[in-house]
C-alpha cells in the first residue's frame, strides 16, 4: 500500500467504517481488561524486584528459603561505528488494534 492509497483510505468518510456484530464486543472488553491486569501485574512485579534488589545490595547471588537468586552482569564488547543504509518509504499494517471505550 503506497502513500496515495493510504491518503484515500484515511480521507474517505464513514463509508470506510465497518460496523461489527454486537456479540464481538466481549472480545474488545476482554482485551482492555487483559491490558489493565498486565499493567497492574507489571507494576507489582517491579515493586517485588526492587525489594529483592535492595535486599541483595552488591551481592551477585542470594538464597531465600527454597529460592536461589542470581543478579548478574552483562558485559558488552566494544562495537565499531556502523552506517545504516537508507530505507525506501513504505506503509505496513499495525500488529495490534487500538481500542478505546466511549
N, CA, C and O atoms as a GROMACS GRO file, in nm:
protein
  408
    1UNK      N    1   0.086  -0.117   0.000
    1UNK     CA    2   0.000   0.000   0.000
    1UNK      C    3   0.091   0.123   0.000
    1UNK      O    4   0.177   0.137   0.087
    2UNK      N    5   0.071   0.210  -0.096
    2UNK     CA    6   0.155   0.330  -0.102
    2UNK      C    7   0.084   0.448  -0.035
    2UNK      O    8  -0.030   0.436   0.010
    3UNK      N    9   0.154   0.560  -0.029
    3UNK     CA   10   0.101   0.675   0.045
    3UNK      C   11  -0.026   0.732  -0.019
    3UNK      O   12  -0.115   0.778   0.053
    4UNK      N   13  -0.038   0.730  -0.151
    4UNK     CA   14  -0.157   0.788  -0.213
    4UNK      C   15  -0.282   0.705  -0.181
    4UNK      O   16  -0.388   0.762  -0.156
    5UNK      N   17  -0.269   0.572  -0.181
    5UNK     CA   18  -0.385   0.490  -0.146
    5UNK      C   19  -0.417   0.500   0.002
    5UNK      O   20  -0.533   0.491   0.042
    6UNK      N   21  -0.314   0.520   0.085
    6UNK     CA   22  -0.336   0.539   0.228
    6UNK      C   23  -0.412   0.669   0.253
    6UNK      O   24  -0.503   0.672   0.336
    7UNK      N   25  -0.376   0.776   0.181
    7UNK     CA   26  -0.447   0.903   0.195
    7UNK      C   27  -0.592   0.888   0.152
    7UNK      O   28  -0.681   0.946   0.214
    8UNK      N   29  -0.616   0.812   0.045
    8UNK     CA   30  -0.753   0.789   0.000
    8UNK      C   31  -0.834   0.717   0.108
    8UNK      O   32  -0.950   0.751   0.132
    9UNK      N   33  -0.772   0.617   0.174
    9UNK     CA   34  -0.842   0.545   0.279
    9UNK      C   35  -0.874   0.635   0.397
    9UNK      O   36  -0.985   0.630   0.451
   10UNK      N   37  -0.777   0.717   0.437
   10UNK     CA   38  -0.798   0.799   0.556
   10UNK      C   39  -0.886   0.921   0.528
   10UNK      O   40  -0.945   0.976   0.621
   11UNK      N   41  -0.895   0.964   0.404
   11UNK     CA   42  -0.975   1.083   0.375
   11UNK      C   43  -1.121   1.050   0.349
   11UNK      O   44  -1.206   1.140   0.356
   12UNK      N   45  -1.153   0.924   0.319
   12UNK     CA   46  -1.294   0.892   0.297
   12UNK      C   47  -1.368   0.897   0.430
   12UNK      O   48  -1.310   0.874   0.536
   13UNK      N   49  -1.496   0.927   0.423
   13UNK     CA   50  -1.574   0.949   0.545
   13UNK      C   51  -1.620   0.816   0.606
   13UNK      O   52  -1.547   0.718   0.604
   14UNK      N   53  -1.740   0.814   0.657
   14UNK     CA   54  -1.791   0.698   0.730
   14UNK      C   55  -1.811   0.574   0.645
   14UNK      O   56  -1.832   0.466   0.701
   15UNK      N   57  -1.804   0.583   0.516
   15UNK     CA   58  -1.823   0.465   0.433
   15UNK      C   59  -1.709   0.365   0.451
   15UNK      O   60  -1.721   0.250   0.408
   16UNK      N   61  -1.599   0.407   0.513
   16UNK     CA   62  -1.486   0.318   0.537
   16UNK      C   63  -1.494   0.248   0.672
   16UNK      O   64  -1.414   0.160   0.701
   17UNK      N   65  -1.591   0.287   0.757
   17UNK     CA   66  -1.604   0.230   0.890
   17UNK      C   67  -1.700   0.112   0.884
   17UNK      O   68  -1.816   0.125   0.844
   18UNK      N   69  -1.649  -0.006   0.924
   18UNK     CA   70  -1.732  -0.126   0.924
   18UNK      C   71  -1.795  -0.143   1.061
   18UNK      O   72  -1.725  -0.136   1.162
   19UNK      N   73  -1.925  -0.164   1.066
   19UNK     CA   74  -1.996  -0.188   1.191
   19UNK      C   75  -1.997  -0.339   1.213
   19UNK      O   76  -2.051  -0.414   1.131
   20UNK      N   77  -1.937  -0.382   1.324
   20UNK     CA   78  -1.926  -0.524   1.354
   20UNK      C   79  -2.044  -0.573   1.435
   20UNK      O   80  -2.118  -0.493   1.493
   21UNK      N   81  -2.062  -0.703   1.440
   21UNK     CA   82  -2.171  -0.764   1.516
   21UNK      C   83  -2.152  -0.738   1.665
   21UNK      O   84  -2.039  -0.734   1.714
   22UNK      N   85  -2.263  -0.718   1.737
   22UNK     CA   86  -2.258  -0.684   1.879
   22UNK      C   87  -2.197  -0.795   1.964
   22UNK      O   88  -2.141  -0.767   2.070
   23UNK      N   89  -2.206  -0.920   1.920
   23UNK     CA   90  -2.151  -1.030   2.000
   23UNK      C   91  -1.998  -1.029   2.002
   23UNK      O   92  -1.938  -1.105   2.078
   24UNK      N   93  -1.934  -0.946   1.921
   24UNK     CA   94  -1.789  -0.934   1.921
   24UNK      C   95  -1.739  -0.834   2.026
   24UNK      O   96  -1.619  -0.825   2.050
   25UNK      N   97  -1.831  -0.761   2.088
   25UNK     CA   98  -1.794  -0.660   2.186
   25UNK      C   99  -1.719  -0.722   2.304
   25UNK      O  100  -1.631  -0.658   2.362
   26UNK      N  101  -1.753  -0.845   2.339
   26UNK     CA  102  -1.688  -0.910   2.453
   26UNK      C  103  -1.538  -0.922   2.431
   26UNK      O  104  -1.461  -0.915   2.527
   27UNK      N  105  -1.494  -0.940   2.307
   27UNK     CA  106  -1.350  -0.951   2.279
   27UNK      C  107  -1.278  -0.818   2.304
   27UNK      O  108  -1.167  -0.817   2.357
   28UNK      N  109  -1.341  -0.709   2.266
   28UNK     CA  110  -1.281  -0.578   2.292
   28UNK      C  111  -1.273  -0.553   2.443
   28UNK      O  112  -1.172  -0.503   2.492
   29UNK      N  113  -1.379  -0.588   2.516
   29UNK     CA  114  -1.379  -0.570   2.661
   29UNK      C  115  -1.272  -0.657   2.726
   29UNK      O  116  -1.202  -0.612   2.818
   30UNK      N  117  -1.257  -0.780   2.680
   30UNK     CA  118  -1.158  -0.870   2.738
   30UNK      C  119  -1.016  -0.821   2.710
   30UNK      O  120  -0.929  -0.834   2.795
   31UNK      N  121  -0.991  -0.766   2.593
   31UNK     CA  122  -0.859  -0.711   2.561
   31UNK      C  123  -0.825  -0.596   2.653
   31UNK      O  124  -0.714  -0.588   2.706
   32UNK      N  125  -0.921  -0.505   2.674
   32UNK     CA  126  -0.898  -0.393   2.765
   32UNK      C  127  -0.873  -0.442   2.908
   32UNK      O  128  -0.787  -0.388   2.978
   33UNK      N  129  -0.948  -0.543   2.952
   33UNK     CA  130  -0.929  -0.597   3.086
   33UNK      C  131  -0.792  -0.665   3.098
   33UNK      O  132  -0.724  -0.650   3.200
   34UNK      N  133  -0.750  -0.739   2.995
   34UNK     CA  134  -0.618  -0.801   2.995
   34UNK      C  135  -0.508  -0.695   3.002
   34UNK      O  136  -0.411  -0.712   3.076
   35UNK      N  137  -0.524  -0.587   2.927
   35UNK     CA  138  -0.426  -0.478   2.932
   35UNK      C  139  -0.415  -0.420   3.073
   35UNK      O  140  -0.305  -0.392   3.120
   36UNK      N  141  -0.529  -0.403   3.139
   36UNK     CA  142  -0.530  -0.350   3.275
   36UNK      C  143  -0.461  -0.446   3.371
   36UNK      O  144  -0.380  -0.405   3.454
   37UNK      N  145  -0.494  -0.574   3.362
   37UNK     CA  146  -0.436  -0.674   3.451
   37UNK      C  147  -0.285  -0.684   3.428
   37UNK      O  148  -0.208  -0.694   3.524
   38UNK      N  149  -0.242  -0.682   3.302
   38UNK     CA  150  -0.099  -0.691   3.271
   38UNK      C  151  -0.024  -0.569   3.324
   38UNK      O  152   0.088  -0.582   3.373
   39UNK      N  153  -0.085  -0.451   3.315
   39UNK     CA  154  -0.022  -0.329   3.366
   39UNK      C  155  -0.007  -0.338   3.517
   39UNK      O  156   0.099  -0.305   3.571
   40UNK      N  157  -0.113  -0.382   3.586
   40UNK     CA  158  -0.107  -0.396   3.732
   40UNK      C  159  -0.005  -0.502   3.772
   40UNK      O  160   0.069  -0.483   3.870
   41UNK      N  161   0.000  -0.612   3.698
   41UNK     CA  162   0.096  -0.718   3.730
   41UNK      C  163   0.239  -0.671   3.710
   41UNK      O  164   0.327  -0.706   3.788
   42UNK      N  165   0.264  -0.591   3.606
   42UNK     CA  166   0.399  -0.540   3.581
   42UNK      C  167   0.441  -0.446   3.693
   42UNK      O  168   0.556  -0.451   3.738
   43UNK      N  169   0.351  -0.362   3.737
   43UNK     CA  170   0.382  -0.271   3.849
   43UNK      C  171   0.415  -0.351   3.974
   43UNK      O  172   0.512  -0.321   4.043
   44UNK      N  173   0.336  -0.454   4.002
   44UNK     CA  174   0.360  -0.538   4.120
   44UNK      C  175   0.493  -0.612   4.107
   44UNK      O  176   0.569  -0.621   4.203
   45UNK      N  177   0.521  -0.666   3.988
   45UNK     CA  178   0.647  -0.737   3.965
   45UNK      C  179   0.766  -0.644   3.987
   45UNK      O  180   0.864  -0.682   4.050
   46UNK      N  181   0.757  -0.522   3.934
   46UNK     CA  182   0.866  -0.425   3.950
   46UNK      C  183   0.889  -0.390   4.097
   46UNK      O  184   1.004  -0.377   4.141
   47UNK      N  185   0.781  -0.376   4.174
   47UNK     CA  186   0.795  -0.348   4.317
   47UNK      C  187   0.864  -0.464   4.389
   47UNK      O  188   0.952  -0.441   4.473
   48UNK      N  189   0.824  -0.587   4.357
   48UNK     CA  190   0.886  -0.705   4.419
   48UNK      C  191   1.033  -0.715   4.381
   48UNK      O  192   1.116  -0.746   4.466
   49UNK      N  193   1.064  -0.688   4.254
   49UNK     CA  194   1.202  -0.694   4.207
   49UNK      C  195   1.287  -0.590   4.278
   49UNK      O  196   1.401  -0.618   4.316
   50UNK      N  197   1.234  -0.470   4.297
   50UNK     CA  198   1.307  -0.364   4.368
   50UNK      C  199   1.337  -0.403   4.512
   50UNK      O  200   1.446  -0.375   4.562
   51UNK      N  201   1.241  -0.467   4.579
   51UNK     CA  202   1.262  -0.511   4.718
   51UNK      C  203   1.375  -0.613   4.725
   51UNK      O  204   1.460  -0.605   4.814
   52UNK      N  205   1.377  -0.710   4.631
   52UNK     CA  206   1.482  -0.812   4.632
   52UNK      C  207   1.618  -0.752   4.597
   52UNK      O  208   1.719  -0.788   4.658
   53UNK      N  209   1.621  -0.660   4.501
   53UNK     CA  210   1.747  -0.596   4.463
   53UNK      C  211   1.803  -0.517   4.580
   53UNK      O  212   1.923  -0.520   4.607
   54UNK      N  213   1.716  -0.446   4.650
   54UNK     CA  214   1.758  -0.367   4.766
   54UNK      C  215   1.813  -0.459   4.875
   54UNK      O  216   1.914  -0.427   4.938
   55UNK      N  217   1.748  -0.574   4.896
   55UNK     CA  218   1.793  -0.668   4.998
   55UNK      C  219   1.926  -0.733   4.960
   55UNK      O  220   2.008  -0.762   5.047
   56UNK      N  221   1.948  -0.757   4.830
   56UNK     CA  222   2.072  -0.821   4.786
   56UNK      C  223   2.190  -0.725   4.790
   56UNK      O  224   2.304  -0.769   4.806
   57UNK      N  225   2.166  -0.597   4.774
   57UNK     CA  226   2.275  -0.500   4.775
   57UNK      C  227   2.371  -0.524   4.660
   57UNK      O  228   2.328  -0.529   4.545
   58UNK      N  229   2.501  -0.540   4.689
   58UNK     CA  230   2.602  -0.561   4.585
   58UNK      C  231   2.631  -0.708   4.560
   58UNK      O  232   2.721  -0.739   4.482
   59UNK      N  233   2.558  -0.798   4.622
   59UNK     CA  234   2.582  -0.941   4.604
   59UNK      C  235   2.525  -0.990   4.470
   59UNK      O  236   2.421  -0.943   4.423
   60UNK      N  237   2.595  -1.086   4.409
   60UNK     CA  238   2.550  -1.144   4.282
   60UNK      C  239   2.452  -1.258   4.308
   60UNK      O  240   2.360  -1.279   4.229
   61UNK      N  241   2.471  -1.332   4.417
   61UNK     CA  242   2.387  -1.447   4.450
   61UNK      C  243   2.328  -1.431   4.590
   61UNK      O  244   2.387  -1.368   4.678
   62UNK      N  245   2.210  -1.489   4.607
   62UNK     CA  246   2.146  -1.489   4.738
   62UNK      C  247   2.059  -1.614   4.749
   62UNK      O  248   2.019  -1.672   4.648
   63UNK      N  249   2.031  -1.654   4.872
   63UNK     CA  250   1.944  -1.769   4.896
   63UNK      C  251   1.828  -1.723   4.981
   63UNK      O  252   1.844  -1.646   5.076
   64UNK      N  253   1.710  -1.770   4.945
   64UNK     CA  254   1.588  -1.732   5.016
   64UNK      C  255   1.502  -1.856   5.030
   64UNK      O  256   1.436  -1.895   4.934
   65UNK      N  257   1.502  -1.919   5.148
   65UNK     CA  258   1.430  -2.045   5.171
   65UNK      C  259   1.453  -2.143   5.056
   65UNK      O  260   1.562  -2.200   5.046
   66UNK      N  261   1.355  -2.164   4.972
   66UNK     CA  262   1.365  -2.259   4.861
   66UNK      C  263   1.405  -2.194   4.729
   66UNK      O  264   1.388  -2.255   4.623
   67UNK      N  265   1.456  -2.073   4.732
   67UNK     CA  266   1.486  -1.999   4.610
   67UNK      C  267   1.633  -1.959   4.607
   67UNK      O  268   1.689  -1.916   4.708
   68UNK      N  269   1.695  -1.973   4.492
   68UNK     CA  270   1.828  -1.918   4.467
   68UNK      C  271   1.811  -1.797   4.377
   68UNK      O  272   1.749  -1.806   4.271
   69UNK      N  273   1.865  -1.684   4.419
   69UNK     CA  274   1.853  -1.561   4.341
   69UNK      C  275   1.988  -1.529   4.278
   69UNK      O  276   2.091  -1.536   4.345
   70UNK      N  277   1.988  -1.495   4.152
   70UNK     CA  278   2.108  -1.456   4.079
   70UNK      C  279   2.084  -1.319   4.016
   70UNK      O  280   1.987  -1.301   3.942
   71UNK      N  281   2.172  -1.224   4.046
   71UNK     CA  282   2.160  -1.090   3.989
   71UNK      C  283   2.295  -1.056   3.929
   71UNK      O  284   2.377  -0.987   3.990
   72UNK      N  285   2.316  -1.107   3.808
   72UNK     CA  286   2.446  -1.098   3.742
   72UNK      C  287   2.465  -0.970   3.664
   72UNK      O  288   2.393  -0.872   3.680
   73UNK      N  289   2.566  -0.975   3.579
   73UNK     CA  290   2.603  -0.861   3.495
   73UNK      C  291   2.602  -0.903   3.350
   73UNK      O  292   2.614  -1.021   3.318
   74UNK      N  293   2.588  -0.807   3.263
   74UNK     CA  294   2.602  -0.828   3.119
   74UNK      C  295   2.716  -0.742   3.073
   74UNK      O  296   2.718  -0.621   3.097
   75UNK      N  297   2.814  -0.803   3.007
   75UNK     CA  298   2.928  -0.729   2.955
   75UNK      C  299   2.916  -0.719   2.804
   75UNK      O  300   2.888  -0.818   2.735
   76UNK      N  301   2.937  -0.600   2.753
   76UNK     CA  302   2.930  -0.577   2.609
   76UNK      C  303   3.069  -0.547   2.555
   76UNK      O  304   3.145  -0.472   2.615
   77UNK      N  305   3.100  -0.607   2.441
   77UNK     CA  306   3.227  -0.578   2.376
   77UNK      C  307   3.215  -0.445   2.303
   77UNK      O  308   3.106  -0.400   2.270
   78UNK      N  309   3.328  -0.384   2.280
   78UNK     CA  310   3.331  -0.260   2.204
   78UNK      C  311   3.283  -0.289   2.061
   78UNK      O  312   3.319  -0.392   2.003
   79UNK      N  313   3.204  -0.200   2.007
   79UNK     CA  314   3.148  -0.218   1.873
   79UNK      C  315   3.196  -0.106   1.782
   79UNK      O  316   3.203   0.010   1.823
   80UNK      N  317   3.229  -0.139   1.657
   80UNK     CA  318   3.267  -0.033   1.564
   80UNK      C  319   3.144   0.049   1.523
   80UNK      O  320   3.030   0.001   1.531
   81UNK      N  321   3.168   0.169   1.479
   81UNK     CA  322   3.059   0.254   1.431
   81UNK      C  323   3.002   0.193   1.304
   81UNK      O  324   3.076   0.146   1.218
   82UNK      N  325   2.870   0.195   1.293
   82UNK     CA  326   2.804   0.136   1.176
   82UNK      C  327   2.724   0.243   1.105
   82UNK      O  328   2.663   0.330   1.168
   83UNK      N  329   2.724   0.236   0.974
   83UNK     CA  330   2.643   0.327   0.894
   83UNK      C  331   2.527   0.246   0.837
   83UNK      O  332   2.548   0.147   0.766
   84UNK      N  333   2.406   0.288   0.869
   84UNK     CA  334   2.286   0.215   0.827
   84UNK      C  335   2.240   0.270   0.693
   84UNK      O  336   2.222   0.391   0.678
   85UNK      N  337   2.220   0.183   0.594
   85UNK     CA  338   2.174   0.231   0.463
   85UNK      C  339   2.031   0.285   0.470
   85UNK      O  340   1.952   0.246   0.556
   86UNK      N  341   2.000   0.374   0.380
   86UNK     CA  342   1.866   0.434   0.376
   86UNK      C  343   1.762   0.329   0.339
   86UNK      O  344   1.792   0.231   0.271
   87UNK      N  345   1.638   0.352   0.385
   87UNK     CA  346   1.527   0.262   0.352
   87UNK      C  347   1.425   0.342   0.272
   87UNK      O  348   1.403   0.460   0.298
   88UNK      N  349   1.363   0.275   0.177
   88UNK     CA  350   1.261   0.345   0.098
   88UNK      C  351   1.132   0.354   0.177
   88UNK      O  352   1.109   0.275   0.269
   89UNK      N  353   1.047   0.449   0.142
   89UNK     CA  354   0.921   0.471   0.212
   89UNK      C  355   0.828   0.352   0.187
   89UNK      O  356   0.824   0.297   0.077
   90UNK      N  357   0.754   0.315   0.291
   90UNK     CA  358   0.658   0.206   0.277
   90UNK      C  359   0.552   0.219   0.385
   90UNK      O  360   0.572   0.289   0.485
   91UNK      N  361   0.439   0.153   0.365
   91UNK     CA  362   0.331   0.152   0.462
   91UNK      C  363   0.298   0.007   0.492
   91UNK      O  364   0.277  -0.074   0.400
   92UNK      N  365   0.292  -0.026   0.621
   92UNK     CA  366   0.256  -0.162   0.660
   92UNK      C  367   0.143  -0.157   0.762
   92UNK      O  368   0.118  -0.053   0.823
   93UNK      N  369   0.075  -0.269   0.779
   93UNK     CA  370  -0.036  -0.280   0.873
   93UNK      C  371   0.017  -0.295   1.014
   93UNK      O  372   0.113  -0.368   1.036
   94UNK      N  373  -0.043  -0.227   1.111
   94UNK     CA  374  -0.004  -0.241   1.251
   94UNK      C  375  -0.036  -0.383   1.298
   94UNK      O  376  -0.124  -0.450   1.244
   95UNK      N  377   0.036  -0.429   1.401
   95UNK     CA  378   0.015  -0.563   1.454
   95UNK      C  379  -0.101  -0.570   1.551
   95UNK      O  380  -0.159  -0.676   1.572
   96UNK      N  381  -0.137  -0.458   1.612
   96UNK     CA  382  -0.244  -0.458   1.711
   96UNK      C  383  -0.351  -0.356   1.676
   96UNK      O  384  -0.329  -0.264   1.597
   97UNK      N  385  -0.467  -0.375   1.736
   97UNK     CA  386  -0.580  -0.284   1.716
   97UNK      C  387  -0.587  -0.192   1.838
   97UNK      O  388  -0.581  -0.241   1.951
   98UNK      N  389  -0.599  -0.063   1.818
   98UNK     CA  390  -0.619   0.030   1.928
   98UNK      C  391  -0.766   0.028   1.966
   98UNK      O  392  -0.853   0.044   1.880
   99UNK      N  393  -0.794   0.010   2.095
   99UNK     CA  394  -0.933   0.002   2.141
   99UNK      C  395  -0.956   0.109   2.246
   99UNK      O  396  -0.882   0.117   2.344
  100UNK      N  397  -1.058   0.190   2.226
  100UNK     CA  398  -1.097   0.292   2.323
  100UNK      C  399  -1.246   0.281   2.345
  100UNK      O  400  -1.324   0.274   2.250
  101UNK      N  401  -1.287   0.278   2.470
  101UNK     CA  402  -1.430   0.269   2.502
  101UNK      C  403  -1.486   0.410   2.508
  101UNK      O  404  -1.423   0.500   2.564
  102UNK      N  405  -1.602   0.429   2.450
  102UNK     CA  406  -1.667   0.560   2.455
  102UNK      C  407  -1.807   0.550   2.507
  102UNK      O  408  -1.876   0.652   2.518
   0.00000   0.00000   0.00000
